[in-house]
Amino acid sequence: MKHRLNEEKHFEEEKKELLAKREKVKALTNQPKIIGDYCEELIRDFVSKRIDDKYSVKHGLIYDQKGQRSKECDAIIFEKGKFLVEYGDLVIVDQDFVKFVMQVKSTLNSDSLQKAILNLESVKRLNKHIMGWIVGFETKIHFKTLYRNASKSRSVQFLHAFDSKMERESKSLLSSQMKLFRNTISQCGDYSKYGWTDDLVIYKEGKGRPALILGKDQQKNDIILSEIYTKGLWNVMKNSNLTFGFEPPK
């Protein structure tokens, strides 16, 4: 129990550090592009320090053998050295060597969420096994709504926001977010073998095992989300129908 509390405290400190850096830039400028570019760089730097040495993280485009390309990607996690073009922090890389793609938003709202989804869909058309991730520094929309909207697209496997401005946001969801973000980055493997390249993962624990997911059944998704908000994340996970290879803490 003590180890878990120390771990959670560490995750909270990492989150607060990222948010503090964003706020410092916002205090100096109100230009959305500068703030957005800075947030993207913060995430790329955070990821690069925590992924396996055999991977790199840069922004750019993804190509396939037919010459089709993705939209611009904020953070591409790919096998080191396996690029078509590289210049500074910009890369063009073959889809076969990409593991994750992240779209980063300073603020997650309906408009920025949709733009991020469209970018990830352009990646999924090239390779359905690439994990799509949306990262927001803050949101003024309940996670329940964000998850529901993101789960309608098969391109999003992870959705995360460091801070919520909603007073009635689910505390159990918020407390699990940084842990999911940190642990998934550090494992950065081929998650397609778990069979959820078309699902949205709300929480994951252990060695790549999904614990709670939203699949293609929107009616079931709405029931899961409603239960999370009324019963709390861990209580919902105790339901064996929603748990996959993980026993939630007592």
Rosetta blueprint (number, residue, H / E / L):
1 M L
2 K H
3 H H
4 R H
5 L H
6 N H
7 E H
8 E H
9 K H
10 H H
11 F H
12 E H
13 E H
14 E H
15 K H
16 K H
17 E H
18 L H
19 L H
20 A H
21 K H
22 R H
23 E H
24 K H
25 V H
26 K H
27 A H
28 L H
29 T L
30 N L
31 Q L
32 P H
33 K H
34 I H
35 I H
36 G H
37 D H
38 Y H
39 C H
40 E H
41 E H
42 L H
43 I H
44 R H
45 D H
46 F H
47 V H
48 S H
49 K L
50 R L
51 I L
52 D L
53 D L
54 K L
55 Y E
56 S E
57 V E
58 K E
59 H E
60 G E
61 L E
62 I E
63 Y E
64 D L
65 Q L
66 K L
67 G L
68 Q L
69 R E
70 S L
71 K L
72 E L
73 C E
74 D E
75 A E
76 I E
77 I E
78 F E
79 E E
80 K L
81 G L
82 K L
83 F L
84 L L
85 V E
86 E E
87 Y E
88 G L
89 D L
90 L E
91 V E
92 I E
93 V E
94 D E
95 Q H
96 D H
97 F H
98 V E
99 K E
100 F E
101 V E
102 M E
103 Q E
104 V E
105 K E
106 S E
107 T E
108 L E
109 N L
110 S H
111 D H
112 S H
113 L H
114 Q H
115 K H
116 A H
117 I H
118 L H
119 N H
120 L H
121 E H
122 S H
123 V H
124 K H
125 R L
126 L L
127 N L
128 K L
129 H L
130 I L
131 M E
132 G E
133 W E
134 I E
135 V E
136 G E
137 F E
138 E E
139 T E
140 K L
141 I L
142 H L
143 F H
144 K H
145 T H
146 L H
147 Y H
148 R H
149 N H
150 A H
151 S H
152 K L
153 S L
154 R L
155 S L
156 V L
157 Q L
158 F E
159 L E
160 H E
161 A E
162 F E
163 D E
164 S E
165 K L
166 M L
167 E L
168 R L
169 E L
170 S L
171 K H
172 S H
173 L H
174 L H
175 S H
176 S H
177 Q H
178 M H
179 K H
180 L H
181 F H
182 R H
183 N H
184 T H
185 I H
186 S H
187 Q H
188 C L
189 G L
190 D L
191 Y H
192 S H
193 K H
194 Y H
195 G L
196 W L
197 T L
198 D L
199 D L
200 L E
201 V E
202 I E
203 Y E
204 K E
205 E E
206 G L
207 K L
208 G L
209 R E
210 P E
211 A E
212 L E
213 I E
214 L E
215 G L
216 K L
217 D L
218 Q H
219 Q H
220 K H
221 N H
222 D H
223 I H
224 I H
225 L H
226 S H
227 E H
228 I H
229 Y H
230 T H
231 K H
232 G L
233 L H
234 W H
235 N H
236 V H
237 M H
238 K L
239 N L
240 S H
241 N H
242 L H
243 T L
244 F L
245 G L
246 F L
247 E L
248 P L
249 P L
250 K L
